[in-house]
């Protein structure tokens, strides 16, 4: 039977070979393990991927064979072991190295056991003496395991101190954030129920209905979650629906709505009295929206299959409010999905901007006169955020709305907010609000 660490290496090999998303492959493997083992596997897989550039730099400094020339299994075994040596302080060094060597032998690669043993022992001895690059962009890239093109893009907007804080915060593992379903219970009552399941929570930082779970291991097994008393959503994502400020009776369009976090929050804010059309381009994602709406017992949400880049004449001048949370590069959620940074390129962002502009063009037409459009992304990218605000304002029928009642730390002189993850220890998000002042 394979050991836990051997399984981790197999997961890492499959992720790199298939180019699939980490969570999809993890889910396939985790079902066979107990909760504590799942937690360790998830930590090491995510950590190894999150710090891959840093790990490869250290390994390449010490190895005559560069990482990209190693056999896939050996490469991932050394990366995984290096992650534990450099970033996890509760595991004894001999245990890490001995297990790596034993895995090599079990896989009938005995001729490489000395190679693996030598690199890891050398890394343990030399880790504090390895010098980072002196050039700032390259240094930040290696230190924080962030592709250099992303650092360069941020360097055009932020100073070095801000870039370091952004990178550092994106490498932190945040607590799970929840949102109480205040149509079914109160936060005080929910605390009591969660305490009965030995789950401790603390209040959110700036959204009244938010809270943080301090010790949950398997959300899907929590009774109050299954009963629809709460759901998972980051505080910065909750702020988007607050900015939209929906009212009872509104007809609302939530574009690219899956899995339904913002749609269900809007439904709560209007006390399930109104009409929310929640669209997505994929049928299976509509099922996710419906599943979440049903669990939370929110009947005002109607999932609709729709390609937002294609104009729908029947929706012209139909909606009081539109939430346009567009497909984006996702650079604000790297703490949760670290593999995104290796899948994205600058040319991808330019392609995403084309989609974002097409979505904007159509959805402006769907707004009633005096209707409100909120544009949001979960990224930190001027091309997709501030530049898009300027693009929207080229339309003479659209005026930017001042964002009011923001948390003090997020208040901005501009008429939009870029939430940097280090400011309030949340995901990185961008939010701007517009009013349709003409036809």
Secondary structure, 3 states (H helix, E strand, C coil): CCCHHHHHHHHHHHHHHHCCCHHHHHHHHHCCCCHHHHHHHHHHHHHHHHCHHHHHHHHHHHCCCCHHHCCHHHHHHHHHHHHHHHHCCCCCHHHHHHHHHHHHHHCCCHHHHHHHHHHHHHHHHHCCCCCCCCCHHHHHHHHHCCCHHHHHHHHCCCCHHHHHHHHHHHCCCCCEEEEECCCCCCHHHHHHHHHHCCCCEEECCCCCCEEEECCCCCHHHCHHHHCCCEEECCHHHHHHHHHHCCCCCCEEEEECCCCCHHHHHHHHHCCCCCEEEEEECCHHHHHHHHHHHHHCCCCCEEEEECCCCCCCHHHCCCEEEEEEECCCCCHHHCCCCCCHHHHCCHHHHHHHHHHHHHHHHHHHHHEEEEEEEEEEECCCCCCCCHHHHHHHHCCCCEEECCCCCCCHHHCCCCCEEEECHHHHCCCCEEEEEEEECCC
